[in-house]
Amino acid sequence: MARPKNPETAQPARRTLRRRSTDAEPDVPLDRPNFVDPEQRAGLIARAAYFRAMERGFEPGHELADWLAAEAQVDAELLRGTVDATSA
């Protein structure tokens, strides 16, 4: 049998807070899976980095910057769903 609660020692009920949506969260439809094979993603990044280097005339010393910029671009496009991962 359950013991009656003592009102003097009972803790107040905790409120559950809803997480508010922020503008920083991407608008991704929930019915679409958001997964790309890591090898496909790396191929997309390599291709984007190559084109960035080509636009610069393949000037040496910017490889890391090209890769990081291409990575950010590909990830953003994948989140928006504006890139075809099967074309890599």
N, C-alpha and C positions, 0 to 999 in steps of 0.2 A: 504494500500500500504506500502511496506517495505521501511524503511529509508535507504538511502545509508550509507555505513560505512565510518567513518572518518579514513583515514590511519594513522593519528597521534595518535589516541586513541585505535586503534585496537590492540588486543593482538596477539602475534604470535601463530600460530597453534601448538597444542601440538602433540608430536609424541607418538605413541603407541609402547610400547616396548614389544617384545615377551619374554615370560619366557623361559629361557634356561633350557634344561634338565640337571640334575646333575647325577653323578654316584650314589648318595645316594638314589635316587628314585628307588623303586622296579620295576622290569619289570613284570607288571601284565597285562594279556590280557584284553582289554576293553569289550569283549563280555561275559566274565564270571562274574556273580555277586560276590561281595566280602563281603558277609554278612553271619554271623553265629549267630544262636540264642544264647543269653547270657548264657542260662542254659547249652547249649552244650559246649560253650567255657569254662565255669567254670568246667564242668565235665572233659574236656580234661586237664585243668590245674591241677585239683586235682589228676588225674591219674598220670600225669607226676611228680608231687611233691611227690606222694607216692613212685614211683620207684626211685626217687632221694634219698629219706630217706632210702629206703630198701638197696640201694647200700652202704650207710653209716652205715648200721647196726642199724637203728632207734635210733641213738645217739641223746638225747634230746638237745634242745637249737638252732637248725638250721632250725626250721619250717618256719620262715619268709624268710630266704635265699632260702630254697627249693622252696617255693611258688613263689617268685619273679623270680627265675631262670626258673622255669617251665612256668611261665606266658610269659616271654620273648621268650622262645623256642616255645611255642604253637603259639604265635602271629606271629613269623617269619615264621613258617611252614604254617600258614593260609595265610599269604601274598604270599608265594611262591606257594601255592596250593598243598603242598606235604603231607597234613594230611586229612584224611577222617573224617569230623565232625559228620557223622552219626554213627560212631563206639563208641562214648562215652556213 
